Amino acid sequence: MTELRYLSDVVTLELDTEKCTGCGTCVTVCPHAVLAIEQGSARIVDRDACMECGACAGNCPAEALSVESGVGCAAAIIIGAIRGTSPNCACSTEGTSCCG
């Protein structure tokens, strides 16, 4: 199966490098490897892979990231409806999901 890609150049993900402390939490929680830590700070390495689940922004202790829920969670809801399963955008933790 090929890698699922969302829409190009529509992601609302923003990174404020001035606020970033380089803790790496965003890299740990991102289900699609959108971010990386380089030279002590986060960097967006694959913006179009972002499904806008909000895991990075919601877990950033420095509030250096922002994103509005969008195409990724919407796609998960649609795919879940088609398959007759619960929405799963791969950002769920401990049985919860941002797509619910």
Backbone torsions as a table, in degrees:
resi	resn	phi	psi	omega
1	MET	NA	135.9	178.9
2	THR	-79.7	159.9	-179.2
3	GLU	-66.9	131.9	178.4
4	LEU	-73.5	126.5	177.3
5	ARG	-116.9	147.6	-179.9
6	TYR	-96.5	-155.4	-179.4
7	LEU	-78.8	144.4	179.9
8	SER	-82.0	141.7	173.0
9	ASP	57.7	35.4	177.8
10	VAL	-125.0	-5.3	-174.1
11	VAL	-68.4	138.3	-178.9
12	THR	-91.3	4.7	-177.6
13	LEU	-60.4	128.3	177.8
14	GLU	-130.8	141.5	178.2
15	LEU	-124.2	125.0	175.9
16	ASP	-98.2	98.7	-176.1
17	THR	-65.2	-21.8	177.6
18	GLU	-68.7	-32.7	-179.9
19	LYS	-85.8	-25.2	-173.3
20	CYS	-63.1	132.0	177.8
21	THR	-100.5	-4.9	179.9
22	GLY	74.4	24.8	-176.8
23	CYS	-67.6	-27.1	178.0
24	GLY	88.7	1.5	179.7
25	THR	-59.0	-40.6	-179.2
26	CYS	-60.8	-38.6	179.4
27	VAL	-66.4	-39.8	-178.9
28	THR	-66.3	-41.7	-174.1
29	VAL	-89.2	-15.1	-178.2
30	CYS	-72.8	120.5	-178.0
31	PRO	-76.8	-5.2	-176.3
32	HIS	-127.2	18.7	176.4
33	ALA	52.0	45.0	180.0
34	VAL	-75.9	-29.1	-173.9
35	LEU	-117.8	157.1	174.8
36	ALA	-144.5	157.0	174.0
37	ILE	-99.6	122.7	179.1
38	GLU	-136.5	129.9	178.8
39	GLN	53.4	41.6	174.5
40	GLY	78.3	12.9	-179.7
41	SER	-146.9	153.7	176.7
42	ALA	-71.0	151.8	176.4
43	ARG	-144.0	139.3	175.3
44	ILE	-79.4	117.5	-177.1
45	VAL	-105.0	-20.2	-179.7
46	ASP	-150.0	72.8	-175.4
47	ARG	-53.9	-42.0	-175.9
48	ASP	-71.6	-11.0	175.3
49	ALA	-83.2	-11.4	-179.2
50	CYS	-68.0	130.2	177.3
51	MET	-103.7	11.1	175.6
52	GLU	57.5	40.3	179.1
53	CYS	-76.8	-23.6	177.9
54	GLY	88.0	3.0	-178.9
55	ALA	-60.1	-39.9	-179.1
56	CYS	-66.3	-49.9	-178.0
57	ALA	-66.4	-40.4	-178.5
58	GLY	-67.8	-22.1	-177.8
59	ASN	-109.2	-0.6	-177.9
60	CYS	-77.3	113.6	-178.7
61	PRO	-68.7	-20.5	-179.2
62	ALA	-94.5	-2.7	-176.7
63	GLU	53.8	41.3	-179.1
64	ALA	-88.2	-11.3	-178.1
65	LEU	-117.5	145.4	173.3
66	SER	-141.1	146.8	178.6
67	VAL	-161.2	142.3	175.7
68	GLU	-99.2	138.0	177.6
69	SER	-55.7	138.4	-175.1
70	GLY	-156.7	-130.1	-167.7
71	VAL	-59.2	-35.8	-177.6
72	GLY	-65.8	-50.4	179.6
73	CYS	-68.0	-36.1	176.6
74	ALA	-62.9	-42.9	178.6
75	ALA	-62.0	-40.6	179.4
76	ALA	-63.1	-40.5	179.3
77	ILE	-65.6	-43.5	179.9
78	ILE	-65.3	-45.9	-179.7
79	ILE	-63.4	-40.8	177.2
80	GLY	-61.1	-41.4	179.2
81	ALA	-65.1	-41.4	179.8
82	ILE	-65.5	-43.0	-178.0
83	ARG	-82.3	-13.3	-177.0
84	GLY	75.5	27.3	179.8
85	THR	-118.4	172.3	175.6
86	SER	-70.1	149.7	175.4
87	PRO	-58.7	139.0	178.0
88	ASN	-146.0	102.1	178.2
89	CYS	-97.2	8.8	178.1
90	ALA	74.9	12.1	178.0
91	CYS	-107.2	11.5	-178.4
92	SER	-74.3	146.8	176.0
93	THR	-136.5	135.3	177.2
94	GLU	51.5	41.3	175.8
95	GLY	82.5	2.3	177.8
96	THR	-108.4	163.3	179.6
97	SER	-146.8	144.0	177.3
98	CYS	-72.2	-14.1	-175.8
99	CYS	-86.2	-11.0	-174.9
100	GLY	-57.8	NA	NA
